[in-house]
């Protein structure tokens, strides 16, 4: 049984002889029990026995030994400046670790029967994302993988450890000419000296004359990593029209584990925005684009991100699409599911915390007399995660201040995705990419 306190704190109990026995690890650690093994992933500095384990470690101990007081676990994974643990999954005789190495997937196979001997799973693409979507942990070493990339349509692959290499079982359709484009990874230095990576997807032979219409996307929250992923909409709706698509792997996300996430929590939230702005400047400095041809887009927490681009860095962009966004951070805890995100942003009802939260509340920082980029806000009436009121208020506030070129779209159906079915999704996506086409080209 697991008792959850907030997004990042919980306590796990075992039912033994009719009683609940707590597993004595910090509340912010991730816990997994499989057969005789206890796994612990650290989210913060964690003291076990005589040693302190930094964030992002994966530790293993025999469950009975741990419950008996043994606090000397085995280190199964230790993060470094390039590699983080994203996920793990058990098979019948092994433990599979999905790692992110500079935001591209790797899979490591550990054998508990052979003193946790490690090997790498072959056939994993570079600049790609791989996830273990199913295993048979009780019966066999069969596994299923989902493989994707910016220019790789999703494929389903099946294999059996030690017996059958993974082979394609099914592939999604191709929606654009992937061979006409290329993926590059670049790095930029943020305001505080942190190196931040980003992916650039562009036509082959891109001319660096500053004229390319470019859309920069990001998220930067809740330890969610923006990994390479295929989008037929981006490919057909933007790339094939000559556009450049960029994904920024900013702090607040999970690209480099818990420490990367914690670096932009609460009062440090502006670090994420500084990272994103640094990527925007680098695209201009490299000659990929210029402010008049550069747009950005984000949704949900990513909507808060681009809302801060609007109010903090309006000079960097020619257009912004802000979807199902958080924008009023003074009242976010009283709207929809907002109270569950206090561990991420802070509590605006605490005067000391409101002092720093106000600094990244776009609704409270938009003002008259500023030249803002063109803005498209969209929401869904039935969204119970964020709710349309935030986008409505922002649109009304900007209209009240006389800000020109502000567009608002609200879908009557659909939840936090902004649409309810393929038809409404197509309509929304067509509006987004047509907005960018008209404002950036």
Beta strands, then each sheet from edge to edge (+ up, - down):
strand 1: 2-4
strand 2: 10-16
strand 3: 19-22
strand 4: 30-34
strand 5: 37-41
strand 6: 46-48
strand 7: 51-53
strand 8: 58-62
strand 9: 74-77
strand 10: 83-90
strand 11: 95-101
strand 12: 104-111
strand 13: 117-120
strand 14: 128-135
strand 15: 142-149
strand 16: 152-160
strand 17: 164-171
strand 18: 181-189
strand 19: 195-203
strand 20: 214-217
strand 21: 244-248
strand 22: 294-299
strand 23: 319-323
strand 24: 374-380
strand 25: 406-411
sheet 1: 1+ 2- 3+
sheet 2: 4+ 5- 8+ 9-
sheet 3: 6+ 7-
sheet 4: 10+ 11- 12+ 13-
sheet 5: 14+ 15- 16+ 17-
sheet 6: 18+ 19- 21+ 20+ 22+ 23+ 24+ 25+
end
